[in-house]
Each structure stands twice: as structure tokens, then as C-alpha cells.
Amino acid sequence: MMMARLVVLAALSPVLLQAQEDRAGNALFRIPPGWHREDVNGGTFLSPEGVPQGMVVIFLGGRPLSTSFRAGFDADLKGLSQGQRLVSASAVQSARSSEGVDLLSTTVELQAPNGARSHRFYLAANPPGRLEMAVYMAATQQLFAAHWNEMLQFISGWHFPTQATSSGAPPSESSGPSTAASSGQASGPPAPVDPVVVPPGRLEGIYSGYKYIYVTVLGVVQKQAALDHYTFFADGTVYWGIVPMLGFDMARARQKDPEYCGTYAVAGNKVTVSLGGGNRFVAVRSGNVLQIEDREYTLLGDPARTPTKKLDGVFMREDAQPGEELARRSIRFTRDGHFEDQGIIETVLPSEIVNGEPIRERPSGRGYYQLARNTLLLRYSDGYEKRIPISIELPEQQKPRLTKISVNTYSLVLRP
């Protein structure tokens, strides 16, 4: 079986559009050269010429999504594999495409009741309000490997048209709550935020580390590391992931993604974490480090705890390459609390749904900003607010001027 991470990387690459594109439901794509298309019972099937029918297939399907993305992905995996025995499976990989669409993938080997085996790669995308699935299937390991590059070629052009509301209204919640003023009058700076009092036996902050996942490459199991976070709140709750702590609605998060929400208890140097779905573990605390099994999670720094409690200068994406469109985007912060976004914010936040309509973040804007509790609060000139998780390396808290920040896990660096 091939490594799921390869397809994730392919899906993250820029979409190179050609004149001729096909559509299947909400997805646009290009048929690989030498392949043909068939539409049967609401599904789309792509097959290579010269290969016996059903031996190598890319199946495309999609549906509205009313659950969490992971729950929908798991349900579709179960449905598509019904009646077959699972021989082997790689760990589920997660990533985000260049369009800001969340992705999940896994590679499996299945055995039918008659003994026949199939090798499959499942790739799901989560454009606003939907789950789109592409399944690459081959009857043998040799056929799977022989046509893998064509699958990668297909993935590089598989994308989903973005839509926006005419009013440009903000999303209800992405990395955090958003609000908009009812009038068109200019808005003033955010009100000061009182510091959080952390009682004895409680934690407050974001811990970052790596979790290990396993993927199968041509039958060989390989161990890989993936970035992982836990966000602890002083009220005794914890979220598995990174979120803006200021104003975070844990009750709402429990309704949407209960498996990522939970509570913790501290006894000496032991931190017992209990998440939804019965996931429970004990971490050992040593200073600013939590030891979870054989992995270390380190407390991230908070820009709000620097001497100035402000940002200063023009920041751009660290991964932007000279000459590409991303390198022309930036955001300026001033020490008197103003910001001017030139397209950076929409690159670090995914699309959202408001009143059933998929929209993206604003392409630009200006207003006031505030730092508090690992949160970057942006208040635009019309009163719209956005809260985004922000962090730095802990030693950076001592510096009067920051040169590198992490916004929703994306690294931004100060422009020289």
C-alpha cells in the first residue's frame, strides 16, 4: 500500500487549472490522460483504458454533512467497506489543502467473502457543509502501485469552488467566536481583558507536542510524527487541539466535537485528562512540560505576556516563496493597537458556514487588535470581530519585540 501522506502533500499543492474540467457533484477535477468516466447510480467512476473493467477505479461521491468531519469520514469508511474483512489499515492522516479545505485519508486492504482482496486509498475533503470522497481502488498491489502516479495527478486537480455571500458577512465561528456590529459606524478598540486567576491545582495555556502515527508503504509499516496540541483552561476543562482561549465556548464545542472536549484533575505532578468517548490518560508534569506516555508536550508562550503586550511591524507567512502570490500577502501591527490585513488572515483560517451558506474570511481589512490568553482578537472598523489562536516559543515572552509568531499554527515572521 502507498503512503497516505503522499496524497496529502499532493492535495496541498496549488491547483493547476486547465481549460477542460469535469464536475461530479460539488467537486471539480481533471480526468487523468488515458482514463474514461462513467456515472452510475449517482456515483462517478474513473478507469484507465486497457485495464480489465473493475480492476482499477477512482470512485467519487459526496453528500451534505451534519456531523463532525471525522465522524462522517468514519461512517463512510464503514459503509464503503461493508461485508468485507479489514486486513490492514494505516492511521488516519489529517491535513489542509491550499484552498483551506480540511482533508482526511487512510489506506486499507480488504478481503471479500470469496477471498478476493482489494487495495484502497480513501481521501475525504470537507468543503463547507459537505463531505466529498475520492476512493482509489485496485484489485492487486501491483496494479495499485502501477497507477499511483495517475491518482496523484487526479488529486492535484481535485478541488471545490468557493462561494461567498454578497454581503461579505463574517462566519459564526472558525478558530473562535465572530461578531458583527449592527450599524455601519466605525468601531473603537476592544475593552481591556482582566487577567485570568489560575487557582492551585489548575492549568492555563496551550501545550504543543507530537503524536506518532503509523502508515503502510508497500506493505512496510512506518512510524511518523504529527503536530498535536492540548489547550487547558483554569476552570478545569481541556480541549484536544488548539483554540483561541479568550471567550472559547466549551459547551458549544462539546455539542459539535465531544470527543475533543473534557476535563482534567491535577494531583501533585500527575494530570489526569478525561475526554469524550472514554479517552482517558495520565500525564506527568515537570515545570512547563507534560509527559504523555513517551511524548513531551511543552507549554507555548503567550504574546500577551511580553513586556509590551503588543506586536509591531509587518508579518508575512514564513512558508511563502519569493514571486508567488502568498508572498504578496501580509499583516501590519502597530504598538498603539492598530492592524491592517493584506490577505494573510484568510490564508490561516478555513471556510465557514453561516446560515447554511459557505463563505471565506475577509480578503483584507483594518481596525484594532488585542492580545489576551493566547488569542489574537481582531476588531475591524465596522465592528466585526475575529478571535484566532496565537502563540510563541516560551522564551520569546521576555523579548520587547517579537519577530516570529504562530497564528492558528501557521508561522508568521517579521518582514526585514
N, C-alpha and C positions, 0 to 999 in steps of 0.2 A: 504493500500500500504506500501511497505517496504522502508526503508530509503536509498536513493541513496548513502549516504556517506559510508554505509557498504560495498557496492561493490567496491567503490573507494579504501577502505582500503584493500580489498581482492586482487584487481588488483595490489596494490603496494607491496604485499608480494612477496618474492622470488619465482621464478618458480621452482617447484619440478618435474623434468622431469622423466618419466618412459620410459621403453623400447618401449611401443606401443603408438604412437601418430598418430592422424589423421590430415589431411590438408584440408582446404577449402580456395581456392584462395591463398592469401599470409599469411594466419593465420594457426598456429599450435595449437592443443588443444587435450585434452583427453575427451572421451565421459564418462559422469558420469555412474557409475555402475547401471545396470538395465535400461539403456536408449538405444535407437537404432537410426540409422541415415538413412535419405532419402535425395536424391539430386533431386530437381525438378526445371526445367527451370532456371538453373544457380544458384539457391539458395540451401543452406544446411539447413535441418530441423532435430532437435534432439527432441525425445519424450520419455517419460517414459513408460515402459511396464505396462500393467494393467490399463491404463487410457484411456478412450474413445478417439478416434482419434480427434486431433484438440483442445482438452481441455487444454493441457499444452504443449507448444512448445518453443524451443530456435531456433530462426532463425539467420543464419549467412550469411552475404553478404559483398561485398567490391567493391570499384571502384577507378580509378585514381582521384586525387583531384587537381583541377585547381584554386579553390578559397581559401579563408581562411578556417581554420578548422571549426570555429564556423558557418560560412555561409553554408558550406557543411552539417554540422550537422543539422542546422535548415531546410535546403531544404529536407534532407532525412526524418526528422520528419514529415514534411508536406506531403511528398509523401506517406509514410507508413501509415498515418492516414487519407488519402483522403476518403471523403464520410462518415466520422464518426464525431459525435459531441464530442468535448472535454468537459468532465465532470469536471475533476480536473487534476492539474499538479503540480509537485514540481519544485522548482527553479533548473536551470541547474547547475550541480556541475562540477568543473574542478579539475584535479589532474594530476600527472605524475607517470607512472609505474616505477618499479625498473629497467627496461631496458631503461628509459629515454623517453618513448613514452607518448605524451600528451593524456589525456582522458577527455571525456565529458559524462555526464549521466543525466538522468531525469526519473521520474516515473509518469505515466499518467493513467487515467481511461477514456475509450472511450465508446460511445454508438452508435451502428449501427442503420440504419433507421428502422429496425424491432424491436428496443428496446433492443436488446441483448447488454450486456456490456462486456468489456474485460479490464483486468488489465495488464499493460505493463511496463517493465523496459527497457529503451534504453541505451546502453553503446557503445560509439564510441571511436575508437583509431586512432591515426594519425601517423602511421609509415611513413617514408619519402615518400612523393608523393602520399599517398593513404589515403582513409577513410575506415576503417573496422568497421562494425557494428554488434553487438550482441543484439538481442531483445528477452527478456524473456516475454512470453505471457501466461496468464491463463484466463479461462472463468469466474472464480469466485474468490472472495477474499480468500476464504478458500483454494482453490487449489493453488493460488499464494503463500500463506504462507506455505502450506504443502510441497512444492518442492523448497522453497527458499534456503535451505542449499545445494541442488544439484546444483543450479545456482551458488552459491558461490564457490563450488568445481570446476565447469567448469571454472569460471573466473580465479581461481588461476593458471590454466594451459594454459590459452589463451595468446599466445604471438606471436611475429613476428621475424623471423630470421633476424639478422642484416647482412648487406653487407658492404664491404669496397673496395675501388679502390685499384688496385695493387700498385699504386704509393704513396698511403697514402696522397694524396693532401688534403689541408685544405678546409673546407666548405666556401661558399661565404659569408654567414652571419648567425650567430646564435644569440648570445647576442649582436653582433656588427660586424663591418667590419673585414675581414681577408684578408691578402695579403701574397704572397709568392715571394721570390727572384727568379729571372730568372736563376741565377747561383748557383752553389753549394758552393760558398765561405761563410765563416763564417761571421756573421753579427755583427755590433757594437751595442752599446746601443742606444735606441731611442733618438731623438733630444729633448731638453728641450721644455716644453709646456708653453706658455705665460699664465699668469693668466687671467681669464675672468673678464672683467669690467661689473658690473651689474648696468645699468642705474637706476635712480629713477623711481619708479613705475613698476619695473620688479622683477621677482623671479629667483632663480637659485638653483636647488637641487631636491632631491627626498623626497617626503612626504609619510610616511607609516601610515596606519591605518587599520581598519577593516570595511567590509561591511556586512550587515546582509542578509542572505538568508533563505528561508523557505523550509522545506522538510516535507513530509507527512509520518508518521509512523503508519501503520494500521489505517488509517483514521484520525489520530490526527496530526494537523499541529504544527511543532516545529520550533523555531527560532534558527539559528546558526550563528556564526561569521566566516568570511573567510578573510584572509590577502589581503590587497588592497594597491595599490601604484599610485601616480601621479608624473611624472617627469616634472619639469618646467625648461624651458630654458630662458636665458637672452634676447633672440631675440623675446620673446612674444609667443612662441609656447609651447605646452604641450602635453605629451603623457600619456595616461591612462595605466599605467603599469610601470615596472622597466626596464630600458635600460642603456647601457653604454653611458654616456653623451659625452665623447670625440669622436668627429667625427661622431656622430649619424646622419644618413641621413633621415631627416624628410620627404622629398619629396618621397623617396622610400617607407617609411613606409606608407604614405598616399595611395600609389597605392596598397599596399598589404593588409593593415588593416585600411581603412579610418575611421571606427567607433571609433578607439582608438586615433586618432590624432586630434589636434585642436589648438585653440588659447586662450589666456586669456587677461584680462584687469584688472588693479588694480586702484581702486578709493577709497582713504582713507584706511579703513580696510576691504573693500569689494573686493573680487577677483571673477570676472565673467569668468567662463570657458565655452567655446563653442566647443563641439566635433562633429565629423561627425555623420550623421544620425539624426541631430536635438536635440541631447542630450545637454542641457544647464542648468547650475545651478550656484548659487552664494555661495561662501564660505566666512566665516568671519575670518580674520587673527588677531591673538593675539600673538605677539612675534614669536616663532618658531612653532606655532600650527595653522592649518587651521581647522575651524569648518565647516563641510559639513553636513547639516541637524543636526542629533543628534549624529554625529560621529566625533571624533577628529583624525586628521592626523598630525603627528609630523615630523619635518624635521630630516632626518638622517644625521649623521656625515660623513665626508669625510676623509679617511685616508691620503689623500694628504695634509690635513690641520693640521696634527700633527706636533709637534716640529721638528721631524727628517725627516718627509715625506717619511719614509721607513718602511718596515717590517723586522722583524728579528726573525729567528727561524724556527722550523718545525711545520707545522699546519696539523691537521687531521680533518675529519668530526666529529662534536660533537655527531651525532646520531649513530656513529659506535660502535658496541658492541664487547667486547673482544672475540677473537677467530674467528670472521667472516672475510670474505675476505675484506670488506670495511675498517676494522681496520688496514689492512696492507698497505693501500694507504696513501700518504702524499705529501706535497709540502714544500720545504725548500726555505726560502728567506734570503738573506744576506743584510747587510746595505750598501754594495758597489754596490747594484743593480743587483745581480745575483739571478736566481731561478733554482731549479731542481724539476721537477714534477715527482712523482712516482705514477701516476694514478688517482690523485684527480680530475684534470680538466675534464676528460671525464665523471665523475660522476655528475658534476653540470651543464653540457650542454647537450641538446638533440641532436639526429641525425640530419643531414642536407642533402640537395640535391645540388650537383654540376654537371652541365651539364646533368641533368636528372638521375644521379646516387646517390643512398643513401649511405652516409658514416657517420662514427662517428669521434669524436675528436681523436687526437693522444693519444695512451695509456701512453706515457711518453715523456719527453724531458727536455731540459735545455737551458738557454740563459739569456737574460737581461729582467728586468721588470721595469715598471714605474707606478707611481700613479698620476692621474690627473682627476679632475672633476668626482669623484665617479666612476672612471674607472680603472680597473687593465689591463694594457697593457703588454702582454707577447710577447717578440720578441725572437723567437727560433734561435738557432745557424745557421740555414740555411736561415734566413731572414723572415720566416713565422711569421705573427703577429696575435694575437687574443686579442680582447677587450671584457671585461666582467664587468658587473656592480658590484661594491664593496661598502660596507658601514659599518659603525659602529654606536654605540649609540653616540649621540651628545656629552655627557660629556666626552667620551673617547678621543676626539680630544686633550685634554690637556695632555694626557699621553705620555711619551717619548717612551714607548714600548707597542705595542698592544698585548693582549692575546686572543682576540676574534674578528673575522671579519665575515662579511656576504658576500659571493660570489654568485651572482645570486640567492639570498635569502637562500642559504644553509649556515648554521653556521659552521665555521671552528675555532678550538680552538688550542692554542699553546700547543704542547706536553711538559709535565713536563721534 
